Amino acid sequence: MHVHLLGTGDSASGLYVNPRMASLLHPTLYARRAFFLNAACGESDRAYVERLHALAEQLRPGAKLLLFAFERVHDARGAPDLERSAFYVPDAYARDTARAHAARFEWAASIHPYRPDALEALAQAKRDGARAVKWLPGAMGIDPASPRCAPFYDALRRHNLPLITHAGAELAVVGHDWDDYGNPLRLRAALEAGVRVVIAHCASLGEDRDLDRGEHGPYVPSFALFERLMNEPRYEQNLGGDISALTQLNRAHPALARVLQEQRWHARLLNGSDYPLPGVMPITSVDYLVSHKLIAPAAAPVLREIRLYNPLAFDFVLKRSLNSNGKRFAPRVFQTRRYFEARV
């Protein structure tokens, strides 16, 4: 799970990339876009999909990827705002791409809860086979704690679709002064509504206010707030995390070791790749993980070779090879299909 469907917008896909990301007048955004597309050999919409499918075909039979749509920013009236959106991957494009490669792909919708047609779009996504809904609140302008989300949460619960949502600091996709929306504690509203919530990356980066101590509470590590939620008994049935990106340089220490060692959580963790990021060479270092005794030195040369061949396989084998004081990820962390199959 947790595979991004990207491209250049050169086809009839409806995919949109903000022009600033293709302009040297905005060097930070330009470099970020170039990193992603180069890592995925994605010089066009078609090339990106073909590369992703080719990588998936090299995995063991039965392995499937969950492709994420990506919603636009919407304003206070619920109207789309492309000017403030980094990019847009329509649900229909994710759906059609998954259907065209059904042996290897599934898809997740991305629907802004402020949209006037949000509930209808969610019902359609369910009919079209979406396995989940994906949010990145800080980049999409979604406040998960807003009462405006309540009808959407009720509908998610009725449709039995999980919400996969980023929490903690976001560096890959630029937002617009909405970083506070990534606070893990703002997801209490969804959890209290009975929604199955998956916190992407286990909120392993950045700091957020401790809202449990008031709106002016101190800033604490976002991961500590994720840990608090995971340890609350009332959320044991509907809160989980995904381990995508946890091996990256800016996330691995100390969150990765903590997640490995907290085996009580493993039944509620889901593997994800955050592709194309495993193909961005500078942000994941096997040597760094060896230095923190999370990877055995003897495994390092093999992992480096796999990475050159297939970044998806590299990400999988790397996580299966992690070890912290004798603790590894349980096999079920990598058996995510059970989580997304329809439940009665």
C-alpha positions as CSV (number, residue, x, y, z in Angstrom):
1,M,0.0,0.0,0.0
2,H,0.9,3.7,-0.1
3,V,2.0,4.1,-3.7
4,H,1.7,7.5,-5.3
5,L,0.3,7.8,-8.8
6,L,2.1,10.7,-10.5
7,G,3.0,12.0,-13.9
8,T,3.4,15.2,-15.9
9,G,-0.2,15.8,-17.0
10,D,0.7,15.3,-20.7
11,S,-2.2,13.0,-21.4
12,A,-6.0,13.1,-21.1
13,S,-5.7,11.7,-17.5
14,G,-6.9,15.0,-15.9
15,L,-3.7,14.9,-13.9
16,Y,-2.5,18.4,-13.0
17,V,0.9,19.7,-11.9
18,N,1.1,23.3,-10.7
19,P,3.2,25.3,-13.2
20,R,5.4,26.5,-10.4
21,M,6.8,23.0,-10.0
22,A,8.0,23.1,-13.6
23,S,9.5,26.6,-13.4
24,L,13.1,27.4,-12.5
25,L,11.7,30.6,-11.0
26,H,10.7,28.3,-8.1
27,P,13.9,26.2,-7.7
28,T,12.8,24.3,-4.5
29,L,9.5,23.2,-6.1
30,Y,11.3,22.4,-9.4
31,A,13.9,20.3,-7.7
32,R,11.3,18.4,-5.7
33,R,9.4,17.5,-8.9
34,A,12.5,16.5,-10.7
35,F,13.6,14.2,-7.8
36,F,10.2,12.4,-7.9
37,L,9.9,12.0,-11.6
38,N,13.6,11.0,-12.1
39,A,13.3,8.4,-9.4
40,A,10.3,6.9,-11.1
41,C,11.5,7.3,-14.8
42,G,8.3,9.3,-15.2
43,E,8.9,11.7,-18.1
44,S,5.2,11.3,-19.1
45,D,2.0,10.0,-17.5
46,R,2.3,6.8,-19.5
47,A,5.9,6.2,-18.7
48,Y,5.3,6.6,-15.0
49,V,2.6,3.9,-15.1
50,E,4.6,1.6,-17.3
51,R,7.6,1.8,-15.0
52,L,5.5,1.2,-12.0
53,H,3.8,-1.8,-13.5
54,A,7.1,-3.2,-14.7
55,L,8.5,-3.0,-11.1
56,A,5.4,-4.6,-9.7
57,E,5.7,-7.5,-12.2
58,Q,9.1,-8.3,-10.8
59,L,7.6,-8.9,-7.4
60,R,6.2,-12.3,-6.3
61,P,2.9,-13.4,-7.7
62,G,0.0,-12.0,-5.8
63,A,1.8,-8.8,-4.7
64,K,-0.4,-5.7,-5.5
65,L,0.1,-2.0,-5.2
66,L,-2.5,0.5,-3.8
67,L,-2.3,3.5,-6.0
68,F,-3.3,6.9,-4.4
69,A,-5.4,9.5,-6.1
70,F,-4.6,13.0,-4.8
71,E,-7.2,15.7,-4.2
72,R,-7.0,19.4,-4.9
73,V,-7.1,22.2,-2.4
74,H,-10.7,23.5,-1.9
75,D,-11.6,26.9,-0.5
76,A,-14.0,27.7,2.3
77,R,-17.0,27.3,-0.1
78,G,-15.8,23.9,-1.2
79,A,-14.7,25.0,-4.7
80,P,-11.4,23.6,-6.1
81,D,-8.4,25.9,-6.0
82,L,-5.8,24.8,-8.4
83,E,-3.6,27.9,-7.8
84,R,-2.9,26.6,-4.3
85,S,-2.7,22.9,-5.2
86,A,0.7,21.4,-5.8
87,F,-0.8,18.7,-8.0
88,Y,-4.0,16.7,-8.6
89,V,-4.5,13.1,-9.4
90,P,-8.2,12.5,-10.2
91,D,-10.1,9.5,-8.7
92,A,-11.1,8.5,-12.2
93,Y,-7.5,8.3,-13.3
94,A,-6.5,6.2,-10.3
95,R,-9.5,4.0,-10.9
96,D,-8.9,3.5,-14.6
97,T,-5.2,2.8,-14.1
98,A,-5.9,0.2,-11.5
99,R,-8.6,-1.4,-13.7
100,A,-6.2,-1.6,-16.7
101,H,-3.6,-3.5,-14.6
102,A,-6.0,-5.3,-12.2
103,A,-3.6,-8.2,-11.5
104,R,-1.1,-5.7,-9.9
105,F,-2.9,-2.5,-8.9
106,E,-5.7,-1.5,-6.6
107,W,-6.6,2.2,-5.9
108,A,-7.5,4.6,-3.2
109,A,-9.7,7.7,-3.7
110,S,-8.9,11.2,-2.5
111,I,-11.9,13.3,-1.7
112,H,-12.0,16.7,0.0
113,P,-14.6,16.7,2.7
114,Y,-15.6,20.3,2.1
115,R,-16.8,19.6,-1.4
116,P,-20.5,20.0,-1.9
117,D,-20.6,16.6,-3.6
118,A,-18.2,14.9,-1.1
119,L,-20.7,12.3,0.0
120,E,-21.8,11.5,-3.5
121,A,-18.1,11.2,-4.6
122,L,-17.4,8.9,-1.8
123,A,-20.4,6.6,-2.6
124,Q,-19.2,6.5,-6.2
125,A,-15.7,5.7,-5.2
126,K,-17.0,2.8,-3.1
127,R,-19.0,1.5,-6.1
128,D,-16.0,1.8,-8.3
129,G,-13.9,-0.4,-6.1
130,A,-11.8,2.1,-4.1
131,R,-10.1,0.4,-1.1
132,A,-9.6,3.6,1.0
133,V,-9.5,7.4,1.0
134,K,-6.3,9.3,1.1
135,W,-5.7,12.7,2.7
136,L,-2.7,15.0,3.1
137,P,-4.4,17.6,5.3
138,G,-1.6,20.2,5.3
139,A,-1.3,20.2,1.5
140,M,-5.0,19.9,0.8
141,G,-6.3,22.4,3.3
142,I,-8.3,19.9,5.3
143,D,-8.8,20.4,9.1
144,P,-9.6,16.8,10.3
145,A,-11.0,18.3,13.6
146,S,-13.5,20.6,11.8
147,P,-17.2,19.8,12.3
148,R,-17.4,20.1,8.5
149,C,-15.8,16.7,8.3
150,A,-18.5,15.0,10.5
151,P,-20.8,13.9,7.6
152,F,-17.9,12.6,5.7
153,Y,-16.7,10.6,8.7
154,D,-20.2,9.1,9.1
155,A,-20.2,8.1,5.4
156,L,-16.7,6.6,5.7
157,R,-17.9,4.4,8.5
158,R,-21.0,3.4,6.7
159,H,-19.1,2.5,3.6
160,N,-16.4,0.8,5.7
161,L,-13.6,2.6,3.9
162,P,-10.5,3.4,5.9
163,L,-9.0,6.9,5.9
164,I,-5.2,6.9,5.2
165,T,-4.0,10.3,6.3
166,H,-0.6,12.0,6.7
167,A,0.3,13.3,10.1
168,G,3.3,15.2,11.4
169,A,5.5,17.5,9.3
170,E,5.2,17.3,5.5
171,L,8.2,18.0,3.3
172,A,7.4,16.2,0.1
173,V,4.3,18.3,-0.9
174,V,4.3,22.0,0.0
175,G,1.2,23.2,1.8
176,H,0.0,26.8,2.5
177,D,0.3,27.6,6.2
178,W,-1.8,24.5,7.1
179,D,0.9,22.5,8.9
180,D,-1.2,22.4,12.1
181,Y,-3.8,20.3,10.2
182,G,-1.3,17.5,10.3
183,N,-1.5,17.2,14.1
184,P,-2.3,13.6,15.0
185,L,-4.6,14.7,17.8
186,R,-6.8,16.4,15.2
187,L,-7.8,12.9,14.1
188,R,-9.7,12.2,17.3
189,A,-12.9,13.4,15.6
190,A,-12.6,10.7,13.0
191,L,-11.7,8.0,15.5
192,E,-14.6,9.0,17.8
193,A,-16.9,8.7,14.8
194,G,-15.7,5.1,14.4
195,V,-13.7,5.6,11.2
196,R,-10.8,3.2,10.6
197,V,-7.8,5.6,10.5
198,V,-4.3,4.8,9.2
199,I,-1.7,7.4,10.1
200,A,0.9,7.5,7.4
201,H,4.5,7.3,8.4
202,C,3.4,6.9,12.0
203,A,3.7,10.7,12.2
204,S,7.4,10.2,12.5
205,L,8.5,13.7,11.5
206,G,8.1,17.2,13.1
207,E,6.4,18.7,16.1
208,D,2.8,19.6,16.9
209,R,1.0,21.2,19.7
210,D,-0.2,19.0,22.5
211,L,-3.9,19.9,22.1
212,D,-4.8,17.6,25.0
213,R,-3.3,20.3,27.1
214,G,-5.2,23.1,25.5
215,E,-5.1,25.1,22.3
216,H,-1.8,26.7,23.5
217,G,-0.3,23.5,24.7
218,P,3.5,23.0,24.2
219,Y,5.0,21.6,21.0
220,V,6.0,18.0,21.3
221,P,7.3,15.5,18.7
222,S,4.4,14.4,16.4
223,F,5.5,10.8,16.9
224,A,4.9,11.2,20.7
225,L,1.3,12.1,19.9
226,F,0.9,9.2,17.5
227,E,2.3,7.0,20.3
228,R,-0.3,8.4,22.7
229,L,-3.2,7.7,20.4
230,M,-1.9,4.1,19.7
231,N,-1.8,3.4,23.4
232,E,-5.3,4.5,24.1
233,P,-7.5,1.4,24.6
234,R,-10.6,3.0,23.0
235,Y,-8.8,3.2,19.7
236,E,-7.4,-0.3,19.5
237,Q,-10.0,-1.4,17.0
238,N,-9.8,1.5,14.5
239,L,-6.4,3.2,14.7
240,G,-3.3,2.0,12.9
241,G,-0.2,3.3,11.2
242,D,1.7,2.7,8.0
243,I,5.4,2.2,8.0
244,S,6.1,3.9,4.7
245,A,9.1,6.2,4.7
246,L,10.2,5.2,8.2
247,T,13.6,4.1,6.9
248,Q,14.4,7.6,5.5
249,L,17.2,9.6,7.0
250,N,15.0,12.2,8.4
251,R,12.6,9.7,10.1
252,A,14.6,6.6,11.0
253,H,16.0,7.7,14.3
254,P,14.5,7.2,16.9
255,A,11.0,6.5,15.6
256,L,11.9,3.4,13.6
257,A,13.5,1.6,16.5
258,R,10.5,2.4,18.7
259,V,8.0,1.1,16.2
260,L,10.1,-2.1,15.7
261,Q,10.3,-2.8,19.4
262,E,6.6,-2.0,20.3
263,Q,5.3,-5.3,19.1
264,R,1.9,-4.6,20.6
265,W,1.3,-2.3,17.7
266,H,2.4,-4.7,14.9
267,A,-1.1,-6.1,14.4
268,R,-2.2,-2.6,13.6
269,L,0.7,-1.6,11.3
270,L,0.6,-1.8,7.5
271,N,3.6,-1.8,5.1
272,G,3.8,0.9,2.5
273,S,6.5,2.0,0.1
274,D,5.7,5.7,-0.4
275,Y,6.9,5.1,-4.0
276,P,8.6,6.9,-5.8
277,L,10.6,7.9,-2.7
278,P,12.5,4.6,-2.4
279,G,14.0,5.5,-5.7
280,V,15.3,8.9,-4.5
281,M,18.8,7.8,-3.6
282,P,19.9,10.5,-1.1
283,I,17.0,10.1,1.4
284,T,17.4,6.5,2.4
285,S,20.9,5.3,3.4
286,V,21.6,1.7,4.2
287,D,24.9,2.8,5.8
288,Y,22.9,5.0,8.2
289,L,20.7,2.2,9.2
290,V,23.8,0.0,9.8
291,S,25.3,2.7,11.9
292,H,22.2,2.7,14.2
293,K,22.3,-1.2,14.4
294,L,19.0,-1.5,12.5
295,I,20.5,-3.5,9.6
296,A,23.2,-6.1,9.9
297,P,26.4,-5.0,8.1
298,A,26.5,-8.2,6.0
299,A,23.1,-7.3,4.5
300,A,24.2,-3.9,3.3
301,P,25.8,-5.0,0.0
302,V,22.8,-7.1,-1.0
303,L,20.4,-4.3,-0.2
304,R,22.4,-1.8,-2.3
305,E,22.3,-4.2,-5.3
306,I,18.5,-4.8,-5.0
307,R,18.0,-1.0,-4.9
308,L,19.7,-0.5,-8.2
309,Y,17.4,-3.2,-9.7
310,N,14.0,-2.5,-8.2
311,P,13.3,0.2,-5.6
312,L,10.0,-1.5,-4.6
313,A,11.7,-4.8,-3.9
314,F,14.5,-2.9,-2.1
315,D,12.0,-1.1,0.2
316,F,10.3,-4.5,1.0
317,V,13.5,-6.4,1.7
318,L,15.0,-3.6,3.7
319,K,12.0,-3.5,6.0
320,R,12.0,-7.3,6.3
321,S,15.7,-7.1,7.3
322,L,15.3,-4.5,10.1
323,N,16.2,-5.6,13.6
324,S,16.2,-3.6,16.8
325,N,17.5,-5.5,19.8
326,G,16.2,-8.7,18.4
327,K,12.8,-7.3,17.4
328,R,11.6,-7.4,13.8
329,F,8.4,-6.4,12.1
330,A,5.9,-9.2,12.3
331,P,5.0,-10.9,9.0
332,R,1.4,-9.7,9.2
333,V,2.7,-6.1,8.8
334,F,3.4,-7.0,5.2
335,Q,0.2,-8.9,4.6
336,T,-2.0,-5.8,4.2
337,R,-4.7,-7.1,1.9
338,R,-6.7,-8.4,4.9
339,Y,-7.2,-4.8,6.0
340,F,-8.7,-3.6,2.7
341,E,-10.9,-6.4,1.8
342,A,-14.6,-5.7,2.4
343,R,-15.8,-6.4,5.9
344,V,-19.4,-7.4,6.9
